[in-house]
């Protein structure tokens, strides 16, 4: 829309290596999807011929910190089961195509994993629970859960 982002893939290359390449070329943020990677330069000034604006230095870690600060894990009931999902302004339209990595660790040290957008918390997990989420390879969230 503004000419400051790209969605792509390269056959035979990992998305992690493509993310590092985007950062090497000054990308200010990236997200890994199931079939492509999204890299953008949102903190760089837009092409002044089309979009005048101030010059800004790319700051991936500041964008990442903002994404993490403004995103949160929500717990909700779905069909009588406790589930987790994320709320974030940094997730775009094709949120279900993003790569999610949920890790839940219970009080017994048992780990449970999910790669879907929503995570149904396993009934076998014993509280207290520690939930971690990586969204698109770039946003890291954590939440401690107490259930009675």
Secondary structure, 3 states (H helix, E strand, C coil): CCCCEEEECCCCCCHHHHHHHHHHCCCCEEEEECCCEEEECCCCCCCCCCCCCCCCCCCHHHHHHHHHHCCEEEEEEECCEEEEEEECCCCCCCHHHECEEEEEECCCCCEEEECCCCEECCCCCCCCEEEEEEECCCEEEEEEECCC
